[in-house]
Each structure stands twice: as structure tokens, then as C-alpha cells.
């Protein structure tokens, strides 16, 4: 099975409600979709969103990176040579992690199809059913409480609460949600780099003293502020999770050695795809540091790959934040992983199991002269 072409498309899916964090507001999934064609007639699917404020990737940069730098390296290559393909992708350029992730996901999809097995089995196997949390966007207190209660009624048992815009109001937001859910759901707090280290300690002590029990606090400080992250980790009882502070395996080593966080959040768009995500999970397992698997605003193409990884590495990926497909008004993907509110199930189909992506607008990349 050899690669003959790489095509790109744009996928747009309106969200049920706007996704609001301390960094941005999004109302539509707008992702670049990768289709890798082969001489055997098989197609591998991948996907990448534009997340400029986190990874630095835009739609234009993703398209240019794939078409001009990654695609020429892969045409004619044999899908069986997975490690070689991943090496060609990762060394094609610096950074551009989302573009690399989209292509790697499609390559892994084809590699598992070559062996006629679901991807999670090729990665080590596991129970093909997992449960995700759901995001409660930062908003007015009454709206966040209502969204939390609605999520519980839909069967979600873990809520990821977005804060980080106003420290005083953030404390009141969390207290109100905690009182409203009355222990019916686990609460995860995501500050999205919105606080300083001292603000984070102040907020968490106020919440802990008030009897608010949180499963974790995610990325309270700026991504580069590892000393600040450690400052918070050392001074609060709630486990602290690193997200934007950790993109690659080297950063994971540094963070663990400094004991700057208790949990690591793995996202394929940060790691540049599955190969580095697997390495991060394995490093964390060596040191006994639990991981969460997360996603950006993505559809069930790339999130499916994250699900397969979560199942195969469930011994160390103990928390799941893959609600991207549940946030959309519809699922444009036929086949593959089934997203039913909080429950996510993998089929027995080879690879990612995707047979069609509806509504895909094919892209003709601009050729620069």
C-alpha cells in the first residue's frame, strides 16, 4: 500500500452553543481535513483546527505546511513503514504541530487499515468504550449553572468548568456550580492561562476553604511560566494539570523533574500527532504521572484518533476530555467512533473506521511563485 496523493478539504460544523474560554470564543468547527490516497484504493483521514492562540496554527499555515512541505515527502512512500513516515512528517519543518498531527492521524489510519484492524488494537488493545466530560463555557453565573445542570441531565458525570477572566467572579462561578450539582458530577477547573500564580493560589484556597471539591485545576498560569505552575502545585491541595505548558516529550521530562504539575494533558494538535503522544504517555507511565487526553474544537475525525489512543493507553490516560464532537450541531462523519453524549464507543472497523465525511469542501492550495 503506497501513498499516491494527499488531498485537503474544509469542514464546517456549527456548534450548539458558542465555546468560550479566557483565550477565545468559537461558534463553528472549521477544520482542515486531510485525505491520503493510496494505490490500493484505501483512504486515510486526518484533521486539524486553526488554533492560533495555542499552537500558532491558522488554516493558511496548515494548508501550506501540508501541501508544500509534508506532501512532497510522503508521495510514493509505503504505508507499512510507519516509523519512517512519522519521521518524515516530524522533520519536515519546525513547529506546525497541527499540520503534522492531521497528516500523522491519516497515516496511522492507513497503517491500521493495512493490517485490517482497528487502530486501538494496533496500539495495544483495550476496552473500546470510554466516558468523556463536557465543557461548561465561561459565561454569566446563571448560564453556567443552567448548562451544568443540563449536562448532568444528559448523562455527563464530569464537568470541565472554564474560568480565567475575572478572579473574583471566577470564585463565585465555581461555588454556584458546586452548590447546584450537589455532588452529582466531578468538577474540573480550567483557567486557560488566565491567572497569575498568586491569583491561582488565592482562588484555590478560597474554594478549598469553602468546601468546594475539585478533581483538578488545569493550566492556571501562562504556558511558559513553569516556575509559576510549580508555585501553584506546591501550595494547593487540588491536583494541578499542565496543558499548554506541555507540547513535546522533552517538556514532559522537564515538568516531571521539576514536579511542576500533578497531571499532564495530552492533545494531538500539540504533540504533532500520535507518535509523540504515545511517547508522552509512556514517559508519564514510567514516572507514575497520570494523563488526560484532550482536544481542541475538532470533529470526530481527529478526536477518533485520540479515542483510540486513550483506549490503548488507559492505564496512564485516566481522564478523558473529548467532547468536541458532542459540541457540534451534527456529526458529519459516517463510520468510525460513535459519540453518544458522554459515552464513546469504537467499532471493529479497520483503522479509524471512517467511510465518509459529509459536507467537505475540497481545497485547491494556492501555488506560490
C-alpha positions in Angstrom: 0.0 0.0 0.0 1.7 3.2 -1.3 0.7 6.8 -0.9 -0.3 8.3 -4.3 -1.8 11.7 -3.3 -2.8 13.9 -0.4 -5.9 16.0 -0.8 -7.3 18.7 1.5 -10.8 19.8 2.4 -12.5 22.3 4.7 -15.1 21.0 7.2 -17.6 23.4 8.9 -19.9 22.3 11.7 -21.9 24.9 13.7 -21.7 24.5 17.5 -24.8 24.0 19.6 -23.7 27.0 21.8 -20.6 29.2 21.5 -17.4 27.8 23.1 -16.0 30.5 25.4 -12.7 30.4 27.3 -10.3 33.0 28.8 -8.5 33.0 25.4 -11.2 32.9 22.7 -14.8 32.4 21.6 -15.6 29.9 18.9 -19.1 29.2 17.3 -18.2 26.8 14.5 -15.9 23.9 13.9 -13.8 25.0 10.9 -11.1 22.4 10.3 -8.8 21.3 7.5 -9.3 17.7 6.6 -6.6 15.5 5.2 -7.3 12.6 2.8 -4.4 10.4 2.0 -5.0 8.3 -1.1 -3.2 5.0 -1.9 -2.6 2.7 -4.8 -4.8 0.1 -3.1 -7.8 2.3 -3.1 -7.7 2.9 0.7 -8.1 6.4 2.1 -6.7 7.7 5.4 -8.4 10.6 7.2 -6.9 13.3 9.4 -7.9 16.7 10.6 -6.6 19.9 12.1 -8.3 23.1 13.5 -6.8 26.6 13.4 -5.8 27.4 17.0 -3.6 30.4 16.6 -3.7 31.4 20.3 -2.5 28.0 21.4 -0.5 26.2 18.8 0.1 29.1 16.4 -1.5 27.3 13.5 -4.0 29.0 11.1 -5.9 27.5 8.2 -3.5 29.1 5.8 -0.4 27.8 7.6 -1.8 24.3 8.0 -2.7 24.1 4.3 0.7 25.5 3.2 2.6 23.2 5.6 1.0 20.1 4.3 0.9 20.9 0.6 4.4 22.4 0.3 6.5 20.6 2.9 4.9 17.4 4.1 3.1 16.1 1.0 6.2 16.0 -1.3 8.0 13.8 1.3 5.2 11.2 1.5 4.2 10.6 -2.1 5.4 7.2 -3.2 6.1 6.0 0.4 4.9 2.6 1.7 2.3 2.8 4.4 3.9 -0.3 6.1 6.9 1.9 7.0 5.1 3.7 9.8 8.2 4.9 11.8 9.8 6.3 8.6 6.6 8.1 7.6 6.3 9.7 11.1 9.9 10.7 10.9 9.4 12.4 7.5 6.4 14.3 8.9 8.1 15.4 12.1 11.3 16.6 10.4 9.5 18.4 7.5 9.7 21.7 9.4 9.8 23.2 12.8 6.6 23.5 14.9 3.4 23.5 12.8 2.2 20.8 15.2 -1.4 20.8 14.0 -0.5 20.3 10.3 1.8 17.4 11.4 -0.9 15.9 13.5 -3.5 15.9 10.7 -1.2 14.0 8.4 0.0 11.6 11.1 -3.5 10.7 12.0 -4.3 9.8 8.4 -1.1 7.8 8.2 -1.9 5.8 11.4 -5.4 5.3 10.0 -4.0 3.7 6.8 -1.4 1.7 8.7 -4.2 0.0 10.8 -6.3 -0.5 7.6 -3.2 -2.2 6.1 -3.3 -4.7 8.9 -7.2 -4.9 8.8 -7.6 -4.0 12.5 -9.0 -1.1 14.5 -6.2 1.4 15.4 -6.6 0.9 19.1 -5.7 -2.8 18.7 -2.6 -2.0 16.7 -1.6 0.4 19.6 -2.0 -2.3 22.2 -5.7 -3.1 22.6 -8.1 -2.3 25.4 -11.8 -1.8 26.2 -13.3 0.1 23.3 -15.7 2.1 25.4 -14.7 5.3 27.3 -16.5 8.2 29.0 -15.8 11.9 28.5 -16.5 15.0 30.4 -18.2 18.1 28.8 -17.0 21.7 28.8 -19.0 24.4 30.6 -18.0 27.7 28.8 -17.2 30.8 30.8 -20.3 33.0 31.0 -22.8 34.6 33.4 -23.2 32.5 36.6 -26.8 31.7 35.9 -26.0 30.5 32.4 -23.1 28.3 33.6 -25.2 26.8 36.3 -28.0 26.0 33.8 -25.5 24.5 31.4 -24.1 22.3 34.2 -27.5 21.0 35.2 -28.4 20.4 31.6 -25.2 18.4 31.1 -25.9 16.2 34.1 -29.4 15.5 32.8 -27.8 14.4 29.5 -25.7 11.8 31.4 -22.4 13.6 31.9 -20.7 12.8 35.2 -17.7 15.1 34.8 -17.9 18.8 34.1 -15.0 20.9 32.9 -15.6 24.5 34.0 -13.9 27.3 32.1 -12.8 30.3 34.1 -9.9 32.8 34.0 -11.5 36.1 33.1 -12.2 37.7 36.5 -10.7 36.1 39.6 -13.5 37.3 42.0 -16.3 36.3 39.6 -14.5 33.0 38.8 -14.6 32.0 42.5 -18.4 32.8 42.6 -19.0 30.9 39.4 -17.4 27.7 40.8 -19.1 28.0 44.1 -22.5 28.4 42.4 -22.0 25.4 40.1 -20.7 23.3 43.0 -23.8 24.1 45.1 -26.1 23.4 42.1 -24.8 20.0 41.1 -24.7 18.7 44.7 -22.1 16.0 44.2 -23.8 14.6 41.1 -20.7 15.3 38.9 -17.0 15.6 39.3 -15.8 19.2 38.7 -12.7 20.0 36.7 -11.5 23.7 36.6 -9.7 25.1 33.5 -8.3 28.6 33.9 -6.8 28.6 30.4 -3.7 30.6 31.4 -6.0 33.3 32.8 -4.5 33.8 36.3 -1.1 34.7 37.8 0.4 32.1 40.2 -0.6 34.1 43.2 -4.1 34.6 41.9 -4.4 30.9 41.4 -3.3 30.1 44.9 -5.7 32.7 46.3 -8.6 31.4 44.3 -8.0 27.7 45.1 -7.6 28.3 48.8 -10.8 30.3 48.8 -12.6 27.4 47.1 -11.0 24.7 49.2 -11.8 26.6 52.4 -15.4 26.9 51.3 -15.6 23.1 50.9 -15.6 23.1 47.1 -14.1 19.8 46.0 -12.4 19.9 42.5 -10.9 16.9 40.7 -8.2 19.1 39.2 -7.1 22.6 38.2 -5.9 22.9 34.6 -3.2 25.4 33.4 -3.8 28.3 35.7 -0.8 30.3 34.5 0.8 31.3 31.2 2.2 28.4 29.2 5.9 29.5 29.6 5.6 30.1 33.4 6.8 26.7 34.6 8.0 28.2 37.9 4.6 29.7 38.4 2.9 26.4 37.7 5.2 24.8 40.3 4.4 27.6 42.7 0.7 26.7 42.5 1.2 23.0 42.6 3.2 23.3 45.8 0.6 25.4 47.6 -2.8 23.9 46.8 -4.4 20.6 47.7 -6.2 20.2 44.4 -4.1 18.4 41.7 -2.7 20.7 39.1 -2.7 19.8 35.4 -0.3 21.1 32.7 -1.9 21.7 29.3 -0.4 24.5 27.1 2.9 24.1 29.1 3.5 20.7 27.6 3.7 20.1 23.8 6.5 17.6 23.4 8.3 14.7 25.2 11.2 16.9 26.3 8.9 19.3 28.0 7.3 16.4 29.8 10.6 15.3 31.2 11.4 18.8 32.4 8.0 19.2 34.0 8.1 15.9 35.8 11.7 16.5 37.1 10.7 19.9 38.5 7.5 18.4 39.9 5.7 21.4 38.4 2.3 19.6 37.9 0.5 16.5 39.0 -1.2 15.6 35.7 -0.4 16.1 32.0 -2.9 16.9 29.4 -2.1 15.2 26.0 -3.6 16.8 22.8 -2.7 15.5 19.4 -2.7 19.0 18.0 0.0 20.0 20.5 2.1 16.9 20.1 2.1 16.9 16.3 0.2 13.6 16.1 0.1 10.1 17.6 3.8 9.3 17.6 4.8 11.9 20.2 1.5 11.5 22.1 2.4 7.8 22.6 5.9 8.8 23.8 4.5 11.3 26.3 2.1 8.7 27.7 4.9 6.2 28.0 7.2 8.7 29.8 4.4 9.6 32.2 3.8 5.9 32.9 7.4 5.4 33.8 7.1 8.1 36.5 3.6 7.3 37.5 2.2 10.6 36.4 -1.5 10.3 35.3 -2.6 11.9 32.0 -5.7 13.4 30.5 -6.5 13.1 26.8 -8.0 16.3 25.4 -8.8 18.0 22.1 -9.3 21.4 20.5 -12.5 22.3 18.7 -12.4 19.3 16.4 -14.8 16.9 14.8 -15.0 13.1 15.2 -12.2 12.6 12.6 -9.2 13.7 14.7 -11.0 13.1 18.0 -11.5 9.5 16.9 -7.7 9.1 16.8 -7.5 10.4 20.4 -10.1 8.0 21.5 -8.2 5.0 20.0 -5.1 6.3 21.9 -7.0 6.7 25.1 -8.3 3.1 25.0 -4.8 1.7 24.2 -3.1 3.7 27.0 -5.9 3.6 29.5 -3.5 2.5 32.3 -2.0 6.0 32.3 -4.6 8.1 30.4 -7.1 8.0 33.2 -9.1 11.2 32.4 -10.9 11.9 29.1 -11.9 15.4 27.8 -13.0 14.5 24.2 -16.3 16.4 24.0 -15.5 18.2 20.7 -17.9 16.1 18.6 -20.7 16.5 21.2 -20.5 20.3 20.9 -21.4 20.3 17.2 -25.0 20.5 15.9 -24.4 17.3 13.9 -21.8 14.7 13.2 -20.5 14.9 9.6 -18.7 11.6 9.7 -20.0 8.2 8.7 -18.5 5.2 10.4 -15.7 5.2 12.9 -16.1 6.1 16.5 -19.6 6.6 17.9 -20.1 9.7 20.1 -23.2 9.4 22.2 -23.1 12.3 24.7 -20.7 11.1 27.5 -20.2 7.6 26.1 -17.7 7.0 23.3 -17.6 3.6 21.5 -15.1 2.3 18.9 -16.3 0.0 16.2 -14.4 -3.1 14.9 -13.8 -1.4 11.5 -10.2 -1.2 10.4 -8.2 1.9 11.1 -10.4 4.8 12.3 -13.3 3.2 10.5 -14.3 6.4 8.7 -16.1 5.8 5.4 -17.3 9.3 4.5 -17.1 12.9 5.6 -20.3 14.8 4.5 -20.2 18.4 3.5 -16.5 18.5 2.8 -15.4 21.4 0.6 -12.3 20.4 -1.3 -9.4 22.9 -1.3 -7.1 23.7 -4.2 -4.0 25.0 -2.4 -2.5 28.3 -3.8 0.8 27.8 -5.5 3.3 30.4 -4.7 5.7 31.5 -7.4 
